[in-house]
Amino acid sequence: MNTMPPRLAIVIPCYNEEEVLPETSKRLKVLLDDYIGKQLIAVNSYVLFTDDGSKDRTWEQIARLYSSHQYFKGLKLSRNFGHQNALLAGLFHADDADIIISIDADLQDDLNAMEEMIQAYLKGYDVVYGVRDDRSTDTRFKRNTALAFYKLLSVMGVESVYNHADYRLLSRRAMDAFKSFEEANLYLRGMVPMIGFRQTSVYYKRGERFAGESKYNLRKMLSFAWNGISSLSIKPLRFVTFCGFIIFAITILLSIYALVAYMTHHTATGWASTVIPMYFLGGIQLLCIGLIGEYVAKMYKEVKHRPRFIIEEHLQ
């Protein structure tokens, strides 16, 4: 391990965060001053704000912070690409840092956990997850749906860390390895565990949002959850295949029943010739759709090569 303090980059995706940026930048400046004073991080460590096509004055505030202090840098996307893509853009452009910590702009995640993350890195860990040790600030509905979501991910075979969002540390080695992932449909919480290397977690209590409003309503949360499942698991498609097999088996039984009924004259004329093809073709169609879906799922992950983000301006 290098004896020099590591250069830290704190990556923060922003979308319409003009209300929180003044307080966020103030807290982060105090934090960096403290860590540099302790020689925990290098003096050229910084914060990189990524503006994800905000409609308010978020970018103007980022530019003002960049002009006022060396700690702050900015990255402006050409439009709104979504939280995960904005976060990815920041991670990719922090390529001069030894360690990268990602956190949301509202700072509900405890900043004090960063020191524990850095200490874990100094002990040889390449990936350090920030994990909530309680969800007392959430509503009962959100707590229950979150629990159900993580259980569903597990059932679907998606490797994830329970109660971990996007608050994590990545070493330079882990980040370089992560750059080889080329998925267009991003679910970073499920992708990062796939990097491997030494991984650990630090635990913290999540606070209330001190300004502004959450950008994740129920519709966006459900969409995010489905994207996480569909981008990392093909089990839903295999479920379709399984249904096809079951219905095909039932079709065979019903066909036998229809033939017996026809031969014993317990049916109306033309009934067997109608229902047997219908049952048989229905089962075959579901079976074929499931089999084709297996291949489509694999091709879908490979053939799309649209840019995941486009940079309009970079303050560095």
GIRA-V910117 format. One record per residue. N is the residue number from 1. SS is DSSP state (helix for helix, strand for strand, loop for the rest). Layout:
# GIRA-V910117
N	SS
N	SS
This chain:
# GIRA-V910117
1	loop
2	loop
3	loop
4	loop
5	loop
6	strand
7	loop
8	strand
9	strand
10	strand
11	strand
12	strand
13	strand
14	strand
15	loop
16	loop
17	loop
18	helix
19	helix
20	helix
21	helix
22	helix
23	helix
24	helix
25	helix
26	helix
27	helix
28	helix
29	helix
30	helix
31	helix
32	helix
33	helix
34	helix
35	helix
36	helix
37	helix
38	loop
39	loop
40	loop
41	strand
42	loop
43	loop
44	loop
45	loop
46	strand
47	strand
48	strand
49	strand
50	strand
51	strand
52	loop
53	loop
54	loop
55	loop
56	loop
57	loop
58	helix
59	helix
60	helix
61	helix
62	helix
63	helix
64	helix
65	helix
66	helix
67	helix
68	helix
69	loop
70	loop
71	loop
72	strand
73	strand
74	strand
75	strand
76	strand
77	strand
78	loop
79	loop
80	loop
81	loop
82	loop
83	helix
84	helix
85	helix
86	helix
87	helix
88	helix
89	helix
90	helix
91	helix
92	helix
93	helix
94	loop
95	loop
96	loop
97	loop
98	loop
99	strand
100	strand
101	strand
102	strand
103	loop
104	loop
105	loop
106	loop
107	loop
108	loop
109	loop
110	loop
111	loop
112	loop
113	helix
114	helix
115	helix
116	helix
117	helix
118	helix
119	helix
120	helix
121	helix
122	helix
123	loop
124	loop
125	loop
126	loop
127	strand
128	strand
129	strand
130	strand
131	strand
132	strand
133	loop
134	loop
135	loop
136	loop
137	loop
138	loop
139	loop
140	helix
141	helix
142	helix
143	helix
144	helix
145	helix
146	helix
147	helix
148	helix
149	helix
150	helix
151	helix
152	helix
153	helix
154	helix
155	helix
156	loop
157	loop
158	loop
159	loop
160	loop
161	loop
162	loop
163	loop
164	strand
165	strand
166	strand
167	strand
168	strand
169	strand
170	strand
171	strand
172	helix
173	helix
174	helix
175	helix
176	helix
177	helix
178	helix
179	loop
180	loop
181	loop
182	loop
183	loop
184	loop
185	loop
186	loop
187	loop
188	helix
189	helix
190	helix
191	helix
192	helix
193	helix
194	helix
195	helix
196	loop
197	loop
198	loop
199	strand
200	strand
201	strand
202	strand
203	strand
204	strand
205	loop
206	loop
207	loop
208	loop
209	loop
210	loop
211	loop
212	loop
213	loop
214	loop
215	loop
216	loop
217	loop
218	helix
219	helix
220	helix
221	helix
222	helix
223	helix
224	helix
225	helix
226	helix
227	helix
228	helix
229	helix
230	helix
231	helix
232	helix
233	loop
234	loop
235	helix
236	helix
237	helix
238	helix
239	helix
240	helix
241	helix
242	helix
243	helix
244	helix
245	helix
246	helix
247	helix
248	helix
249	helix
250	helix
251	helix
252	helix
253	helix
254	helix
255	helix
256	helix
257	helix
258	helix
259	helix
260	helix
261	helix
262	helix
263	helix
264	loop
265	loop
266	loop
267	loop
268	loop
269	loop
270	loop
271	helix
272	helix
273	helix
274	helix
275	helix
276	helix
277	helix
278	helix
279	helix
280	helix
281	helix
282	helix
283	helix
284	helix
285	helix
286	helix
287	helix
288	helix
289	helix
290	helix
291	helix
292	helix
293	helix
294	helix
295	helix
296	helix
297	helix
298	helix
299	helix
300	helix
301	helix
302	helix
303	helix
304	loop
305	loop
306	loop
307	loop
308	loop
309	loop
310	loop
311	strand
312	strand
313	strand
314	strand
315	strand
316	loop
